[in-house]
Amino acid sequence: MISPELYTFVMAMSPIVECRGAIPYGILAGLDPYLVMILSVTGNLLPVPFLLACLSSLERAIVGRPEGNFFRRVYVKYVDSLRRKTKPKIDRYGFLGLMLFVAVPLPFTGAWTASLVAHLFGVGKTRSLVSISLGVAIAAFLVLAFALVLKFFI
């Protein structure tokens, strides 16, 4: 049987659940809130450097395909269009915008999605990592506070 600590950590690493699900689980499993916070934030951030590195390689592999390739054609058409349309906003709000995007504890606004967004819009890897880390910490704090209040009423 898997321990609640390990389960909390693994849940936080997953692309769908992340901290938003791992923290309430850890609190309801009876773990210490500080431990839950450490496990969740660490687990949530662990994949980010790998994602930021791998997405560049994946993009090079897609763009390096022959001109007529379906995946290349679709990727270049939509991603280039998206990059052109949003470049002024990204240049203006890049670091702060990415951090706030992650900090809002809603579905699909976590570290995995932010890594993809950062890559697509050309935010530097170091700036992305710092911005995503701050956003994850803020989101984790908000979710932890909510989970503790909710547990108080249960």
WOMOUR-V153932 format. One line per field, one symbol per residue. psi: psi as a letter, one per 30 degrees, with the letter a starting at -180 (. if undefined). burial: # if it has 9 or more other ideal C-beta (glycine too) atoms within 8 Angstrom, else .. A space follows every 50 residues. Layout:
BEGIN
psi = ???
burial = ???
END
This chain:
BEGIN
psi = kkleeeeeeeeffkfeeaffeeeeeeeffglkeeeeeeeeeeeefefeee eeeeeeeeeeeeffllefkeeeeeeeeeeeeeeeefeeeeeegdeeeeee eefjilkggaeeeeeeeeeeggkleeeeeeeeeeeeeeeeeeeeeeeeee eef.
burial = ...##.#######...###########.#.#.#.###.#######.##.. ###.##..#..##........##.##..#..##..##..#...##.#### ###.#...#############.#.#.##################.###.# #...
END
